[in-house]
Amino acid sequence: MRIDPPDSSPEVEDLKAGLAALAEKLKVGDVTPKRYAKARQELLARLGRAKIAPRLEANETVTAEHHWVEGHSKIPDSVLKETAQIAGSLYATDRRLFLWRFQDQGVPGAALLEGAEETLEERWYRDVESLAPGRKWRWGEVAAGAVIAVVALVLAGHLRITTYFLLAIGLFGVLHGLLSPTRWVAVASRTPGEKPWAVWAARTKSGRELLREVEARTRSERR
């Protein structure tokens, strides 16, 4: 069930200010890109918890969480322009699931995507129908690799040294996108009309732990 994200709270505002301050530190070189990415992910995870906090019942606690970035669904308008990517955070409590999806500006100043709004949903364990594995081919990677390969061939006369290097990168991207699909898990709902939730990066440690938690609690609800 879709719910409205809270407009604001002192904790949410503090975390947003922390994200802005962290981005400024990256711009001036006070933090390295690696430390920036790690610290930013920690702040985003806390921000998600702050957003679901008003919905929690008395003594309801978060028992597992999993975060991912879905990547670009199409080729960027410009390879020189950084754009946001759709990201998701799944929080499992001892009673239900929360799914928060938002635009992740991985680097300061990344352009926001049109038509991609922030959403927050909840699903009680008793309403979970099943956990079904799925796969999705990386068409964005295939397209990007094809573009690189075509550019290498078109500019072969001007890129005598790097033509084969670029061509190899492009072909590798095409093959990787076709032969190594992204695997995900669908959290299907018993409620008619509700679409399954797609849990990406399900093979990571946090993904496996959260799905085990969901499976155990869903099984318990059915007894």
Long-range contacts (C-beta under 8 A, 24 or more apart in sequence): 1-121, 1-122, 1-123, 1-191, 1-194, 2-119, 2-120, 2-121, 3-55, 3-120, 3-121, 3-122, 4-120, 5-51, 5-100, 5-118, 5-119, 5-120, 6-51, 6-54, 9-50, 9-53, 9-54, 11-50, 11-53, 12-47, 12-50, 12-51, 15-43, 15-46, 15-47, 15-50, 16-47, 18-43, 19-43, 19-44, 19-47, 23-108, 24-108, 26-107, 26-108, 27-108, 37-106, 41-67, 44-87, 44-89, 44-104, 45-89, 48-89, 48-91, 48-98, 48-100, 49-91, 51-100, 51-120, 52-91, 52-98, 52-100, 52-120, 52-122, 55-98, 55-122, 56-93, 57-95, 60-93, 60-94, 60-95, 61-93, 61-94, 62-91, 62-92, 62-93, 63-92, 63-93, 63-94, 63-213, 64-91, 64-92, 64-206, 64-209, 64-210, 64-213, 65-89, 65-90, 65-91, 65-92, 65-206, 65-210, 66-90, 66-199, 66-201, 66-204, 66-206, 66-207, 66-209, 66-210, 67-206, 68-199, 68-200, 68-201, 68-204, 68-207, 69-104, 69-106, 69-200, 70-200, 71-140, 72-140, 73-140, 74-140, 74-143, 75-140, 75-143, 75-144, 75-147, 81-111, 82-106, 82-107, 82-109, 82-110, 82-111, 83-110, 83-111, 83-112, 83-113, 84-110, 84-111, 84-112, 84-113, 84-116, 86-113, 86-116, 88-199, 88-200, 90-197, 90-199, 90-210, 92-210, 92-213, 92-214, 92-217, 94-217, 95-124, 95-125, 96-122, 96-123, 96-124, 96-125, 97-122, 97-123, 97-124, 97-125, 97-128, 97-187, 97-197, 97-214, 98-122, 99-123, 99-197, 121-197, 123-187, 123-189, 123-194, 123-197, 125-214, 125-217, 125-218, 125-220, 125-221, 126-190, 126-221, 127-189, 127-190, 127-191, 128-187, 128-188, 128-189, 128-190, 128-214, 128-218, 128-221, 129-188, 129-189, 129-190, 130-186, 130-188, 131-185, 131-186, 131-187, 131-188, 131-211, 131-214, 131-215, 131-218, 132-185, 132-186, 132-188, 132-196, 133-183, 133-184, 133-185, 133-186, 133-202, 134-183, 134-184, 134-185, 134-186, 134-198, 135-181, 135-182, 135-183, 135-184, 136-181, 136-182, 136-184, 137-177, 137-178, 137-181, 137-182, 138-176, 138-177, 138-178, 138-180, 138-181, 138-182, 139-177, 140-177, 141-173, 141-174, 141-176, 141-177, 142-173, 142-174, 142-177, 142-178, 144-173, 145-169, 145-170, 145-171, 145-172, 145-173, 145-174, 145-175, 145-176, 145-177, 146-170, 146-173, 146-174, 148-173, 149-174, 185-211, 187-214
